Amino acid sequence: MKLVQIACLSVGMIMCTSVRAFSPSLQSRICNKAVELHATSAETEAERLRAKARELMAQVKQQEDDLHNNIMAKKRSRDAHIDQIISELFPTNNEGDTGDLVSRLRNKRLAAEVLVQIVERLHQRTRVADKKEPELASCTDQLIEAAAILDQEFVNQKTRCGDKITHADLVHWGGGNVSGILKDKDKDLAREYDEQFQKRLESFYDAAVKKHTRDEVDSRGWMDGDAWKP
Ligand SMILES: *[C@@H]1O[C@H](CO)[C@@H](O)[C@H](O)[C@H]1NC(C)=O
């Protein structure tokens, strides 16, 4: 039932109840008139509310779009920054050896967090649909290997100087276990990706099964165009 109808009904009932008390015969005539009058103003009010609601929805939508664009712009600029570091660390599409990478890392003194971002970005870039760069996959392994060498240097130096590991050491150098942090990140990302892949596979089957039996889909193959249509 629409808002207007509810409004009319309740206005009608109130009028009818009070009128009935003194003159039952007049009841329907007065009642209809009252319902008509109130219906017009209720409709206007409902229209006004609907317009207001539309306006608010448009505002919310705009804010969401702005926020989304803002987040995307930030991500793009962070990606560009990380891509720049990646191209400096792996200048010849990763043909150099790990020793070279270690020296570059040593010079750059990158924080553990930046290295984690590099691993994330390498994962993304090996997987984006439009421009896959599978050759980058080995960069992650090499980065982990190089980080292990630097971890060892860090621990050796701490031991030699009898220094304690400080909070800053933990944040910046991962407490001498940057390679462990990167390895964990690499594993997490691989697992996430597998799970997402599995989900996509399932939804493909769900969509396909609506059109065909599962066996049919299996035997006719994945790329059966018909199965992709919703
Ligand atoms: C380094 O990190 C890895 C992964 O989190 C962990 O398994 C390993 O025990 C850590 N090694 C040290 C020496 O803390």
PDBQT file of the ligand as one rigid body, heavy atoms in Angstrom, charges set to zero:
ROOT
HETATM    1  C1  LIG A 301      61.168 -15.281  10.673  1.00  0.00    +0.000 C 
HETATM    2  O1  LIG A 301      59.803 -15.225  10.214  1.00  0.00    +0.000 OA
HETATM    3  C2  LIG A 301      59.292 -16.502   9.829  1.00  0.00    +0.000 C 
HETATM    4  C3  LIG A 301      57.930 -16.279   9.239  1.00  0.00    +0.000 C 
HETATM    5  O2  LIG A 301      57.107 -15.532  10.064  1.00  0.00    +0.000 OA
HETATM    6  C4  LIG A 301      59.252 -17.415  11.029  1.00  0.00    +0.000 C 
HETATM    7  O3  LIG A 301      58.726 -18.661  10.660  1.00  0.00    +0.000 OA
HETATM    8  C5  LIG A 301      60.662 -17.558  11.583  1.00  0.00    +0.000 C 
HETATM    9  O4  LIG A 301      60.621 -18.321  12.747  1.00  0.00    +0.000 OA
HETATM   10  C6  LIG A 301      61.267 -16.200  11.877  1.00  0.00    +0.000 C 
HETATM   11  N1  LIG A 301      62.669 -16.360  12.217  1.00  0.00    +0.000 N 
HETATM   12  C7  LIG A 301      63.219 -15.735  13.244  1.00  0.00    +0.000 C 
HETATM   13  C8  LIG A 301      64.653 -16.000  13.476  1.00  0.00    +0.000 C 
HETATM   14  O5  LIG A 301      62.570 -15.000  13.991  1.00  0.00    +0.000 OA
ENDROOT
TORSDOF 0
